[in-house]
Amino acid sequence: MARVPAAGNAMRILTTLASSRGPLAAVALATGLGLPRSSVYQLLEEMAEHGFVLHYPEERRWGLGPSAFELGGGYARQQPLARLGRPVLDALVDRVGESGHLAVLSGTDVLYLAEERAPRRPSLVTDVGVRLPAHLTATGRALLAGLPREQVRALYPDATAFAARGTDEWTYRRLSVVLERVRETGVAEERGEVTPNLASVGSAIRDRTGWPVAAIALTFNQEATDSVRVEALGTAVRDAAAALERRIRT
C-alpha cells in the first residue's frame, strides 16, 4: 500500500497537540517530530482551513480546533469499544459459561458499555449504562492499575473520594496495595464487594499508547468456584483483553 507522508505527518501533529497540556509553537512541533519547519507550517495552515487546529497569534502557538472536538463526539456516538468488544465478549462467555461485561472508567466510577449473561447464571447489577465505584469492581481495579500512580492519587486525594458502600472503609494506601497486585498479575479480582456471593475477575484493554481504555470481566458464583477455576477464568479474561487490544489497534 502506498504511503502518504503528508497525511501521516498531519496525524502526528494532531496526536501531539491532543496529548499536550496546551497549545504549542510550530517550532516546538517541528523539533519534537523531527520535521522541517516549512512542512509543519504548511500542514498547520491546511488543517486550520478545515478547523482541525487553531492559531493563537498573540501566543504564536497552535492548538486543536472545533473539528477535532467534533471527531471526538462522533467517536463516542459510534460506540466503537462496544461494537468491537461485543464479539470478543460473546466468545468469552460462550467459552467459559460465565457472565461477562465490558466497562470504561468515568472519573472514579466504571460505566458499563456491554454485557453478556451466560445461561443459568444469576442476574447482575452491571447492566449497560450502570455506574459503580471503580475501586470496588474488577473492571475498575484493572483500569486504575493501568493509570500512572499520580493519576490515581489525583482521583483519590483523600478518604472522602471513595464512594461509601456498606461499612467497609477505603483509603488510598489500601487501594494502592490492591492495584499493585493487579499490576503484578495482569488480572484484577473482587469478591462479594459489589454483590454478595458473586466474584469477578477483570483485565484492562490498552490502546496503542499503552493507556487503559476499557476493561473486560467475568462474574461468577464465589462459593461454587474453586481456586483452580478462578485462575482459569483469570487467564481467559486476560486472553480476551489481549484479543480486543488487537482489534482496536488494527
Phi, psi and chi 1 to 4 in degrees:
 res  aa     phi    psi   chi1   chi2   chi3   chi4
   1 MET       -  130.9 -179.4 -177.9  -65.3      -
   2 ALA   -69.1  138.0      -      -      -      -
   3 ARG   -95.4  150.5  -60.8 -176.8   65.9   85.6
   4 VAL  -118.4   94.3 -175.8      -      -      -
   5 PRO   -54.4  -41.4  -25.4   35.5      -      -
   6 ALA   -61.5  -42.8      -      -      -      -
   7 ALA   -63.9  -43.2      -      -      -      -
   8 GLY   -62.7  -40.3      -      -      -      -
   9 ASN   -68.9  -35.0  -70.5  -26.0      -      -
  10 ALA   -63.1  -41.0      -      -      -      -
  11 MET   -64.9  -37.5  -64.7  -58.3  101.2      -
  12 ARG   -65.0  -38.8  -67.6  172.6   64.6 -161.1
  13 ILE   -65.1  -46.1  -70.1  172.0      -      -
  14 LEU   -62.1  -41.5  -73.3  174.3      -      -
  15 THR   -63.4  -41.1  -60.3      -      -      -
  16 THR   -65.2  -43.4  -59.5      -      -      -
  17 LEU   -63.9  -38.1  -70.2  174.4      -      -
  18 ALA   -66.8  -31.5      -      -      -      -
  19 SER   -90.6   -4.3   62.4      -      -      -
  20 SER   -85.3  152.2  172.3      -      -      -
  21 ARG   -73.6  -14.9  -69.3 -178.7  177.6  -88.0
  22 GLY  -167.4 -179.9      -      -      -      -
  23 PRO   -58.1  153.5  -24.7   35.9      -      -
  24 LEU  -124.9  151.6  -63.9  173.1      -      -
  25 ALA   -74.0  149.6      -      -      -      -
  26 ALA   -61.0  -35.6      -      -      -      -
  27 VAL   -63.5  -40.8  172.1      -      -      -
  28 ALA   -65.0  -38.7      -      -      -      -
  29 LEU   -63.9  -45.8  -74.6  167.1      -      -
  30 ALA   -61.9  -43.7      -      -      -      -
  31 THR   -66.9  -46.5  -58.6      -      -      -
  32 GLY   -65.1  -33.0      -      -      -      -
  33 LEU   -97.6   -4.9  -63.4  173.7      -      -
  34 GLY    67.9   36.8      -      -      -      -
  35 LEU  -113.6  153.6  -62.2  173.9      -      -
  36 PRO   -62.7  141.1  -20.1   32.0      -      -
  37 ARG   -58.8  -40.6  -66.8 -174.7 -174.0 -177.7
  38 SER   -60.8  -39.1   58.9      -      -      -
  39 SER   -67.2  -40.4  -62.5      -      -      -
  40 VAL   -63.6  -44.6  169.5      -      -      -
  41 TYR   -61.7  -42.4  -81.4  111.7      -      -
  42 GLN   -62.7  -43.7  -70.1  173.4   -1.2      -
  43 LEU   -65.6  -42.4  -70.1  170.0      -      -
  44 LEU   -62.3  -42.9  -72.7  169.1      -      -
  45 GLU   -64.5  -40.2  -70.6  172.0    1.0      -
  46 GLU   -65.4  -44.4 -177.7   68.8   21.1      -
  47 MET   -68.0  -30.8  -72.1 -171.5  -73.6      -
  48 ALA   -65.8  -36.3      -      -      -      -
  49 GLU   -61.7  -29.8  -72.0 -172.2   13.5      -
  50 HIS   -99.1    5.4  -65.0  -82.7      -      -
  51 GLY    82.4   10.0      -      -      -      -
  52 PHE   -83.2  -22.4  -74.0   99.2      -      -
  53 VAL  -134.5  159.1  -60.8      -      -      -
  54 LEU  -125.3  144.3  -72.0  174.3      -      -
  55 HIS  -103.3  132.7 -174.9 -132.9      -      -
  56 TYR  -107.2   93.5  -60.8   90.9      -      -
  57 PRO   -60.9  -37.1   18.8  -30.9      -      -
  58 GLU   -64.2  -33.9  -66.4   79.5   10.0      -
  59 GLU   -93.9  -12.7  -57.7  177.5   42.3      -
  60 ARG    56.5   43.9  -63.5 -177.8  179.8  180.0
  61 ARG  -133.2  164.9  -67.5  173.0 -179.1  -94.6
  62 TRP  -124.7  141.2  -63.0   80.1      -      -
  63 GLY  -136.3  176.4      -      -      -      -
  64 LEU   -68.4  146.8  -67.6  177.0      -      -
  65 GLY  -105.4  179.7      -      -      -      -
  66 PRO   -62.4  -30.1   20.1  -32.1      -      -
  67 SER   -66.2  -33.9  -66.0      -      -      -
  68 ALA   -65.2  -39.0      -      -      -      -
  69 PHE   -64.1  -40.8  177.8   80.0      -      -
  70 GLU   -63.9  -35.0  -69.1  170.0    5.5      -
  71 LEU   -61.9  -41.7  -82.7 -179.9      -      -
  72 GLY   -62.5  -40.4      -      -      -      -
  73 GLY   -65.3  -40.1      -      -      -      -
  74 GLY   -65.0  -38.1      -      -      -      -
  75 TYR   -60.1  -45.6  178.4   88.5      -      -
  76 ALA   -65.0  -41.1      -      -      -      -
  77 ARG   -65.0  -32.7  -73.7 -169.2  -62.2  -87.1
  78 GLN   -80.7   -6.9  -68.8 -177.5   17.2      -
  79 GLN    47.3   57.3  -62.4 -178.0  -47.1      -
  80 PRO   -63.8  -36.5   24.8  -36.4      -      -
  81 LEU   -65.0  -41.9  -73.6  173.0      -      -
  82 ALA   -65.7  -41.1      -      -      -      -
  83 ARG   -66.9  -45.8  -70.3  173.8 -178.6  -90.6
  84 LEU   -73.1  -30.6  -70.4  171.7      -      -
  85 GLY   -80.9  -24.4      -      -      -      -
  86 ARG   -58.3  -48.1  171.8   60.4   70.4  179.2
  87 PRO   -61.9  -38.2  -22.7   34.5      -      -
  88 VAL   -66.3  -43.6  175.6      -      -      -
  89 LEU   -64.0  -45.2 -177.4   64.0      -      -
  90 ASP   -60.2  -43.7  -69.9   -9.7      -      -
  91 ALA   -65.3  -38.4      -      -      -      -
  92 LEU   -63.5  -47.8  173.1   63.9      -      -
  93 VAL   -64.0  -41.4  171.6      -      -      -
  94 ASP   -62.0  -37.2  -72.8  -16.1      -      -
  95 ARG   -73.3  -41.6 -174.6  166.2   66.6 -105.6
  96 VAL  -101.8  -16.3  -57.5      -      -      -
  97 GLY    74.4   23.4      -      -      -      -
  98 GLU  -124.2  155.2  -55.9  -71.7   -2.4      -
  99 SER   -71.9  145.6  -63.1      -      -      -
 100 GLY  -134.3  162.9      -      -      -      -
 101 HIS  -153.4  160.5   40.1  -94.1      -      -
 102 LEU  -123.5  133.0 -178.6   71.4      -      -
 103 ALA  -141.1  160.0      -      -      -      -
 104 VAL  -125.2  160.9  -65.3      -      -      -
 105 LEU   -86.1  135.1 -166.1   63.1      -      -
 106 SER  -135.4   92.6  178.1      -      -      -
 107 GLY    68.0 -123.5      -      -      -      -
 108 THR  -101.5   15.7   56.0      -      -      -
 109 ASP  -113.6  163.5  -70.3  -21.0      -      -
 110 VAL  -108.7  142.8  -75.4      -      -      -
 111 LEU  -114.8  125.2  172.1   64.7      -      -
 112 TYR   -86.2  124.9  -69.1   91.5      -      -
 113 LEU   -96.7  -32.1  -58.5 -179.1      -      -
 114 ALA  -151.1  149.9      -      -      -      -
 115 GLU  -145.9  142.7 -178.2 -178.7   70.5      -
 116 GLU  -132.6  119.0  179.4   66.0   21.0      -
 117 ARG   -97.4  127.9  -60.3 -170.1 -179.6 -174.5
 118 ALA   -75.2  149.8      -      -      -      -
 119 PRO   -60.1  141.8  -21.7   32.9      -      -
 120 ARG    58.8   33.8  -62.2  178.2  -64.7  -79.9
 121 ARG  -116.9  152.3  -71.6  -64.2 -175.5  -94.7
 122 PRO   -63.1  151.3   21.1  -32.4      -      -
 123 SER   -68.0  152.6   60.1      -      -      -
 124 LEU  -118.2  162.2  -51.3  176.3      -      -
 125 VAL   -91.7   -5.8  -62.1      -      -      -
 126 THR   -86.1   55.8   53.3      -      -      -
 127 ASP   -78.3  163.2 -154.7   -8.7      -      -
 128 VAL   -59.5  130.7  174.1      -      -      -
 129 GLY    91.8  -11.1      -      -      -      -
 130 VAL   -76.2  144.6  167.1      -      -      -
 131 ARG  -115.1  140.4  -69.2  173.7  178.3  -94.5
 132 LEU  -138.0  154.5  -72.4  174.4      -      -
 133 PRO   -57.8  126.2  -24.0   35.0      -      -
 134 ALA   -61.2  -37.3      -      -      -      -
 135 HIS   -70.1  -12.7   68.4  -75.4      -      -
 136 LEU   -97.1  -13.4  -63.2  179.4      -      -
 137 THR  -107.3  155.5   67.3      -      -      -
 138 ALA   -66.1  -41.1      -      -      -      -
 139 THR   -65.1  -43.5   49.4      -      -      -
 140 GLY   -62.2  -44.0      -      -      -      -
 141 ARG   -64.9  -38.7  -68.3  172.7 -177.5  176.5
 142 ALA   -61.9  -41.6      -      -      -      -
 143 LEU   -70.7  -44.7  -72.2  162.3      -      -
 144 LEU   -62.6  -36.9  -68.6  171.5      -      -
 145 ALA   -65.2  -24.1      -      -      -      -
 146 GLY   -85.5   -9.1      -      -      -      -
 147 LEU   -84.3  155.9  -64.1  177.1      -      -
 148 PRO   -58.8  145.4  -22.0   32.4      -      -
 149 ARG   -58.4  -33.7  -71.0  171.1  173.8   79.7
 150 GLU   -64.5  -35.1  -63.2   80.0    5.7      -
 151 GLN   -68.9  -41.3 -179.8   68.8   24.4      -
 152 VAL   -62.5  -42.3  177.9      -      -      -
 153 ARG   -62.3  -37.9 -175.0   57.8  168.7  167.4
 154 ALA   -66.5  -34.4      -      -      -      -
 155 LEU   -70.8  -31.3  -71.2  171.6      -      -
 156 TYR  -126.6   71.0  -60.5   95.5      -      -
 157 PRO   -69.1  -26.6   25.5  -34.6      -      -
 158 ASP  -156.3 -179.1   52.2   49.3      -      -
 159 ALA   -63.5  -25.9      -      -      -      -
 160 THR   -69.2  -15.3   62.2      -      -      -
 161 ALA   -76.0  -16.1      -      -      -      -
 162 PHE   -87.6  119.4  -66.2   92.4      -      -
 163 ALA   -61.7  132.5      -      -      -      -
 164 ALA   -71.5  134.2      -      -      -      -
 165 ARG  -150.9  108.3 -167.9  179.1 -179.5   90.7
 166 GLY    71.5 -148.4      -      -      -      -
 167 THR  -106.0    0.7   58.2      -      -      -
 168 ASP   -72.2  130.4 -151.6   11.7      -      -
 169 GLU  -104.0  138.1  -66.7 -175.1    0.9      -
 170 TRP  -120.3  146.9  -81.2   82.0      -      -
 171 THR  -132.8  165.9   63.6      -      -      -
 172 TYR   -62.7  -37.4  175.3   74.1      -      -
 173 ARG   -63.0  -43.8  177.1  171.4  -66.6 -175.6
 174 ARG   -62.9  -42.7  178.8 -177.4  174.9 -175.5
 175 LEU   -63.3  -39.1  177.7   62.5      -      -
 176 SER   -60.1  -40.0  -63.9      -      -      -
 177 VAL   -63.0  -44.5  172.0      -      -      -
 178 VAL   -62.4  -45.1  170.8      -      -      -
 179 LEU   -69.5  -32.2  -61.9 -174.1      -      -
 180 GLU   -63.5  -38.3 -166.9   57.7   39.0      -
 181 ARG   -64.0  -39.4  173.4   63.4  175.7  166.3
 182 VAL   -64.1  -41.7  179.0      -      -      -
 183 ARG   -62.2  -34.6  -64.0 -176.2 -173.8  106.6
 184 GLU   -71.4  -38.5  -68.0  173.1   -2.1      -
 185 THR  -101.6  -23.3   63.8      -      -      -
 186 GLY    80.3    3.7      -      -      -      -
 187 VAL  -132.8  132.0  176.7      -      -      -
 188 ALA   -99.8  147.9      -      -      -      -
 189 GLU  -130.2  151.5  -63.3 -175.5   20.6      -
 190 GLU  -143.0  143.3   68.5   85.2   11.8      -
 191 ARG  -129.1  100.2  -64.3  177.3  178.0  -86.7
 192 GLY    70.2   12.8      -      -      -      -
 193 GLU   -86.9  -16.8  -66.4  167.7  -89.1      -
 194 VAL  -101.3  -50.3  175.0      -      -      -
 195 THR  -134.0  127.9  -56.2      -      -      -
 196 PRO   -54.2  138.7  -26.3   35.9      -      -
 197 ASN    74.3   -1.5  -59.5  -37.3      -      -
 198 LEU  -112.9  139.1  -66.5 -177.1      -      -
 199 ALA  -124.5  162.4      -      -      -      -
 200 SER  -141.5  152.0  -61.4      -      -      -
 201 VAL  -126.8  141.5  -69.7      -      -      -
 202 GLY  -145.5  162.1      -      -      -      -
 203 SER  -145.4  146.0 -170.5      -      -      -
 204 ALA   -84.9  151.9      -      -      -      -
 205 ILE  -110.4  126.2  -63.5  102.7      -      -
 206 ARG  -110.4  147.0  -62.3  172.2 -178.4  -92.8
 207 ASP   -84.4 -170.3   63.4   14.1      -      -
 208 ARG   -62.0  -26.9  -71.7  178.2  177.0  -90.2
 209 THR   -85.9   -5.3   69.0      -      -      -
 210 GLY    91.4    4.0      -      -      -      -
 211 TRP   -80.7  135.3 -167.5  -98.0      -      -
 212 PRO   -75.8  110.1   28.4  -34.5      -      -
 213 VAL   -98.0  -19.5  -66.3      -      -      -
 214 ALA  -164.2  172.9      -      -      -      -
 215 ALA  -144.8  147.6      -      -      -      -
 216 ILE  -117.4  142.3 -166.7  166.0      -      -
 217 ALA  -145.4  160.2      -      -      -      -
 218 LEU  -120.6  141.8  -68.3  166.4      -      -
 219 THR  -120.7  138.9  -63.0      -      -      -
 220 PHE  -149.2  167.0   48.7   91.2      -      -
 221 ASN   -71.1  117.0 -173.1  -47.1      -      -
 222 GLN   -64.8  -42.9 -178.8  177.7  -13.8      -
 223 GLU   -71.7  -26.9  -64.3  180.0   -9.8      -
 224 ALA   -96.8   10.8      -      -      -      -
 225 THR  -124.9  118.2  -51.7      -      -      -
 226 ASP   -83.8  174.9   60.4   26.4      -      -
 227 SER   -65.0  -33.3   59.4      -      -      -
 228 VAL   -65.4  -42.5  174.6      -      -      -
 229 ARG   -67.1  -39.8  170.3   69.3  169.0  164.8
 230 VAL   -61.3  -42.5  172.4      -      -      -
 231 GLU   -63.4  -40.0 -175.7  174.8   -5.8      -
 232 ALA   -64.9  -39.3      -      -      -      -
 233 LEU   -66.3  -37.8  -67.7  175.5      -      -
 234 GLY   -62.5  -41.9      -      -      -      -
 235 THR   -63.7  -41.5  -61.3      -      -      -
 236 ALA   -64.1  -41.4      -      -      -      -
 237 VAL   -72.8  -32.7   82.8      -      -      -
 238 ARG   -68.2  -39.2 -169.1  170.7   55.3 -136.2
 239 ASP   -64.9  -39.3  -69.2  -13.9      -      -
 240 ALA   -65.5  -39.5      -      -      -      -
 241 ALA   -61.4  -41.9      -      -      -      -
 242 ALA   -64.1  -38.3      -      -      -      -
 243 ALA   -65.0  -41.6      -      -      -      -
 244 LEU   -69.7  -34.3 -175.6   47.4      -      -
 245 GLU   -58.2  -43.5  -79.0 -174.9   -7.3      -
 246 ARG   -62.9  -35.7  -69.8 -168.6  -69.2  -88.7
 247 ARG   -68.8  -42.7  -73.9  174.9   64.8   84.2
 248 ILE   -78.6  -17.4   66.8  173.5      -      -
 249 ARG   -92.4   -8.1  -65.8  178.8 -177.2 -175.6
 250 THR   -68.5      -  -59.2      -      -      -
